[in-house]
Amino acid sequence: MIIDTPHGVRSKQIGLDYAPDAKALPDQNALSATAVMLSAWMERWFPDAFVFVVLAVILSACGAVLIGAPVLSIPQAFGNGFWDLIPFTLQASLVVIGGYVVASSPLASRVITWLAVIPRSGPSAVAFIAAISCATSLVNWAFSLVFGALLVKEMARRHPSLDYRAASAAAILGLGSVWALGISSAPAQLQANASSLPPALLKITGVLPYSQTIFLWQSVLMASILLVVTISVSYFSAPRGTAATTAADLGIDLAVQEEPASTENSRPGEWLERSRTLSLILVAIGGTYLLSVFMQRAF
């Protein structure tokens, strides 16, 4: 892609071969120029995240062999360990589903529209997205991911010069920084529930309630420091001016999707499918259960 800028014509090839020259980044500070170069290098060399998962499994298997484990015991341990995590896997799945439902609701959409008007520039928008991502991830990491992604699109509509790469990265910084110190922390939830812990680990650690993990004053202090550092780095590392890669540069369509026109129910089955009464009854039952749990047990 050839872009005509006040500093001359320069090539901006989006993708794996984009390698910006530091001299072509006159609007950047040292941190943002470094961020642009690292981004280009990672786009070229880093594989999909699933590759790291597979490599971790392979390295663990090789390590087990090196310390004397029988070769045939490794696939057996892999299979047994996989099914031991089923209760926790279901818990994590419910967190993701619940987070998506809330983040994509009409109320959340109105909140996103309201939040998007607060920042006044591209870098401040990136920092603001990082702050929202961190704050929401302390409550629910799945909600944070979906809410942050929708906020990025709305921000890009209002700030056409926004670097879409930096904004997208900021939207997941909550999961990358303070999430494990919040109430939806997977490690904290795992340790607080005996049925979610693998038996071997339960014998070593026992059950650790939140009061001994995320609610310690050390954990709160760590979360506060990480929050300040994350927002600061997001602001100062966001590409500016001609170095910014916008949503238009990446060919991303930011048009608002129109809601399909509602149609009248043509059969009793459709009336049941669209009835809010059934959902409200289910919510009432679940809410009553949660209330009884908090009333019967200590916080």
C-alpha positions in Angstrom: 0.0 0.0 0.0 1.5 3.3 -1.0 0.7 6.3 1.2 1.4 9.9 0.4 2.2 11.7 3.7 3.6 15.1 4.6 7.0 13.4 5.0 7.0 12.0 1.6 5.7 8.9 -0.1 6.4 5.7 1.8 5.4 2.1 1.4 3.0 0.6 4.0 2.5 -3.0 3.3 0.1 -4.5 5.8 1.0 -8.0 6.7 4.0 -10.2 7.2 6.5 -8.3 5.1 5.9 -4.9 6.7 9.2 -3.8 8.2 9.1 0.0 9.0 12.3 2.1 9.0 12.9 4.0 12.2 13.7 7.1 10.1 10.2 6.9 8.6 8.6 7.3 12.0 9.1 11.0 12.8 6.0 11.4 14.9 6.9 8.6 17.3 8.5 8.6 20.7 11.1 5.9 21.5 8.5 3.5 23.0 6.0 3.8 20.1 8.7 3.4 17.5 9.9 0.3 19.2 6.3 -1.0 19.4 5.8 -0.6 15.7 9.0 -2.5 14.9 8.3 -5.3 17.4 4.8 -5.6 16.0 6.2 -6.1 12.5 8.7 -8.7 13.7 6.0 -10.6 15.6 3.6 -10.6 12.7 6.3 -12.2 10.6 7.6 -14.8 13.1 5.0 -15.6 15.7 2.6 -18.6 14.9 -0.9 -19.0 16.2 -1.3 -19.4 20.0 -2.4 -23.0 19.6 1.1 -23.9 18.3 2.5 -22.8 21.7 0.0 -25.1 23.4 1.1 -28.1 21.3 4.7 -27.3 21.9 4.1 -27.1 25.6 2.6 -30.6 25.6 5.5 -32.0 23.5 8.1 -30.3 25.8 6.3 -31.7 28.9 6.3 -35.2 27.4 10.0 -34.9 26.6 10.8 -33.7 30.1 8.9 -36.6 31.6 11.0 -39.0 29.6 14.2 -37.3 30.6 13.4 -37.7 34.3 12.7 -41.4 33.8 9.0 -41.8 33.2 8.0 -44.8 31.0 7.2 -43.7 27.5 3.8 -45.5 27.5 2.8 -43.8 30.7 2.9 -40.3 29.1 -0.2 -40.7 26.8 -2.0 -42.4 29.7 -1.2 -39.4 32.0 -2.3 -37.1 29.2 -5.7 -38.7 28.8 -6.3 -39.0 32.6 -5.3 -35.4 33.2 -7.6 -34.2 30.4 -10.7 -35.7 31.9 -9.8 -34.6 35.4 -10.2 -31.0 34.3 -13.8 -31.5 32.9 -15.5 -29.8 36.0 -13.3 -26.8 35.7 -13.7 -26.7 31.9 -17.5 -26.5 32.3 -17.0 -23.6 34.8 -14.8 -21.8 32.4 -17.2 -22.3 29.5 -20.1 -20.9 31.6 -17.9 -17.8 32.3 -17.3 -17.3 28.6 -20.9 -17.8 27.6 -22.2 -15.5 30.4 -19.6 -12.9 29.5 -20.6 -12.8 25.9 -24.3 -12.6 26.6 -23.8 -9.6 28.9 -21.3 -7.8 26.7 -23.4 -8.1 23.6 -26.6 -7.0 25.2 -28.5 -3.8 24.2 -27.6 -2.1 27.5 -23.9 -2.9 27.0 -24.1 -1.4 23.5 -25.4 1.9 24.9 -22.7 2.0 27.5 -20.0 1.4 24.7 -21.5 4.2 22.7 -21.3 6.5 25.7 -17.7 5.5 26.6 -16.4 5.9 23.0 -17.0 9.7 23.1 -14.7 10.3 26.1 -11.2 10.0 24.6 -10.1 12.9 22.3 -7.1 11.4 20.5 -5.9 8.1 19.1 -3.3 7.4 21.9 -5.7 8.4 24.6 -8.3 6.1 23.1 -5.8 3.2 23.3 -5.0 4.0 26.9 -8.8 4.3 27.7 -9.5 0.9 26.1 -6.7 -0.6 28.2 -8.2 0.9 31.4 -11.7 -0.4 30.6 -10.2 -3.9 29.7 -8.4 -4.1 33.0 -11.3 -2.9 35.1 -13.8 -5.3 33.5 -11.4 -8.2 33.5 -11.2 -7.9 37.3 -14.9 -8.8 37.3 -15.2 -11.2 34.4 -12.4 -11.9 32.0 -14.8 -13.3 29.3 -17.0 -10.2 29.5 -13.8 -8.1 29.2 -12.7 -9.7 26.0 -16.1 -9.2 24.2 -16.8 -5.8 25.6 -13.3 -4.6 24.8 -13.5 -5.8 21.2 -16.8 -4.1 20.7 -15.4 -0.9 22.2 -12.5 -1.0 19.8 -14.8 -1.0 16.8 -16.8 1.9 18.2 -13.6 3.9 19.0 -12.4 3.3 15.5 -15.6 4.8 14.1 -15.1 7.9 16.1 -11.4 8.2 15.7 -10.5 7.3 12.1 -6.7 7.9 12.8 -6.7 5.3 15.7 -4.1 2.6 15.3 -6.3 -0.5 15.1 -3.5 -2.9 16.1 -2.7 -1.0 19.3 -6.4 -0.6 20.2 -7.0 -4.4 19.6 -4.0 -5.2 21.8 -5.2 -2.9 24.5 -8.6 -4.6 24.5 -7.0 -7.9 25.7 -4.6 -6.4 28.2 -6.9 -7.0 31.1 -6.6 -10.7 30.4 -2.8 -10.3 30.0 -2.2 -8.3 33.2 -4.6 -8.1 36.1 -7.2 -10.7 35.2 -5.7 -13.4 37.5 -6.1 -11.0 40.4 -9.8 -10.6 39.9 -12.9 -12.5 41.0 -13.0 -14.5 37.8 -9.4 -15.7 38.1 -9.2 -19.2 36.9 -6.3 -20.2 39.2 -8.2 -18.7 42.2 -11.4 -20.4 41.3 -9.5 -23.7 40.8 -8.0 -23.5 44.2 -11.2 -22.5 45.9 -13.2 -25.5 44.7 -12.1 -29.0 45.8 -14.1 -30.7 43.0 -12.2 -28.6 40.4 -8.7 -29.5 41.6 -6.9 -32.6 40.3 -6.6 -35.1 43.3 -2.8 -34.9 43.3 -2.8 -31.1 43.5 -5.5 -31.1 46.2 -3.3 -33.3 48.4 -0.5 -30.7 48.2 -2.3 -27.3 48.5 -5.7 -28.1 49.9 -8.6 -25.7 49.3 -7.6 -22.0 49.3 -10.5 -19.5 49.6 -10.4 -16.1 48.0 -9.4 -14.5 51.3 -6.0 -16.3 50.9 -5.5 -15.4 47.3 -7.0 -12.5 45.4 -8.2 -10.6 48.5 -4.8 -10.4 50.2 -3.6 -6.8 50.5 -0.5 -7.9 48.5 -2.7 -9.0 45.6 -4.6 -5.7 45.7 -1.4 -3.7 45.6 0.0 -5.8 42.8 -3.2 -5.2 40.8 -3.0 -1.5 41.3 0.6 -1.3 40.1 -0.1 -3.4 37.1 -3.1 -1.2 36.2 -1.0 2.0 36.3 1.8 0.4 34.3 -0.5 -1.2 31.7 -2.4 2.1 31.0 0.9 4.1 30.8 2.6 1.7 28.4 -0.6 1.6 26.2 -0.6 5.3 25.9 3.1 5.9 25.2 3.5 2.9 22.9 0.5 3.7 20.6 1.7 4.6 17.1 1.0 8.1 16.1 0.5 10.1 12.9 1.8 8.4 9.8 2.9 5.3 11.6 -0.7 4.4 12.7 -2.4 1.5 10.9 -6.1 2.3 10.8 -9.0 0.0 10.4 -9.3 1.3 6.8 -5.7 0.3 6.2 -6.5 -3.3 7.3 -9.7 -3.4 5.2 -11.9 -3.7 8.3 -15.5 -2.8 7.8 -16.8 -0.7 10.7 -20.3 -0.2 9.4 -23.0 -0.7 12.0 -25.0 -3.8 11.2 -28.7 -3.1 11.0 -30.9 -5.2 13.2 -33.3 -7.4 11.2 -36.9 -6.2 11.3 -39.0 -8.0 13.8 -41.7 -10.3 12.4 -44.9 -11.4 14.0 -45.0 -14.9 15.4 -46.6 -17.2 12.8 -46.9 -20.3 15.0 -47.0 -21.1 18.8 -43.4 -22.5 18.7 -42.1 -19.1 17.6 -44.0 -17.4 20.5 -42.3 -19.7 23.0 -38.9 -19.1 21.4 -39.2 -15.3 21.7 -41.0 -15.2 25.0 -39.0 -13.5 27.8 -41.2 -15.1 30.4 -39.3 -18.4 30.3 -35.9 -16.7 30.5 -37.1 -14.5 33.4 -38.3 -17.6 35.3 -34.9 -19.2 34.8 -33.1 -16.1 36.0 -35.3 -15.9 39.1 -34.5 -19.5 40.0 -30.8 -19.0 39.5 -30.9 -15.7 41.4 -32.7 -17.3 44.3 -30.0 -20.0 44.5 -27.2 -17.5 44.5 -28.9 -15.5 47.2 -29.4 -18.6 49.4 -25.7 -19.5 49.0 -24.5 -16.1 50.2 -27.0 -16.2 53.1 -25.9 -19.6 54.2 -22.1 -19.3 53.9 -19.5 -16.8 55.0 -18.3 -14.3 52.3 
